[in-house]
């Protein structure tokens, strides 16, 4: 890194976030399969606001107040909910201009742990280039926070971290000496030529397959379907266009 | 993975060890630059027992009891100590048949957190093939615990985890669906052809260079200088030959 460059770091699991915490940075939260891909998809289909909640109890309390609620556990939609957590659930007319509550243990935890940062963005392949452009326009340190799986490293979030880090590093004002950023970029370089083949070996894919939920994997790895970037404001997400 | 296979997992930093804990497994502790490489080197030069301690206070208390003590912080040998923590310090006649106290915050922490496992081994390139053979002879699950750097991921320990995992996986009785094991193997596959060039970018190398301690890096990446494997017994390490 050169003096004056903004630094890029990758936090591979939320359990080490405290080691990376940087309140001056932009934090991008990544949970490719499926929370952040689903949240981006909802904004693509006109949702006005998303309230991420960690527990089913919170989700149910919002439902009782009249909100649309997405809530599932282990791939099964909860009976009080309007739909499950799949990105496909948000590709429908009825969400337009609505406020949606999205129940996700890990994703919500990541979003809220980063809330003291300069800005918290929701990232995925679906908004990759727009996200990179938005970050570069701000010229601040970048911390990519991978949701992982139950506090463990996962491949699909790490690969995306590599893709985003590589894109932002094309701007000479950014640099990195973070080992996890360098590793992410190298893994992305291996995987990018045939992502679906590479991701085949990721453990989360096996879990989704077992639950019949693997139909979203290719969709969640499709680059640049939108220029919309969900941004945290207080405890809810809005589109960057509404900032 | 096939049914009946022993599993290989890689824990990329000690801070997520609780997610991987498996008391039936063999745990290999890895801190390539420099703790585990130094410990292996000491056994290569005839040391009988190594007592890893976490704090300088403990190290000093042992010194007062007549032990040889290796203790440094930030590359500077502490005035009460007999030598610093570099592997090179242990290549001398005076350590033969002695008990040595080795002060290392992170390494000791990793060794002791794994002590309820079936067996705790100390690994490095220096004993790579012997280590792999020893593990395969036991036919148990394998957990590779990377010391990392201040609870963060680091490249040099991860690369070694990939090297070891790949070697053990040559035995058809082992398999893995652990994302961090798969990533480690892929990174090792990139790096192995020109390790010194690859490791050039690792942050720990920069730290050692800054402190003039980078002369050990090539040595610590030299494969198979010994068949000795340090093994934890109670709270100290002995050679596997003395088990």
Interface residues (C-beta under 8 A of the other chain):
Chain A: X12 X13 X15 X16 X19 X20 X149 X150 X151 X152 X153 X154 X155 X158 X177 X178 X179 X180 X182 X183 X186 X187 X190 X201 X202 X203 X204 X206
Chain B: X12 X13 X15 X16 X19 X20 X149 X150 X151 X152 X153 X154 X155 X158 X177 X178 X179 X180 X182 X183 X186 X187 X190 X201 X202 X203 X204 X206
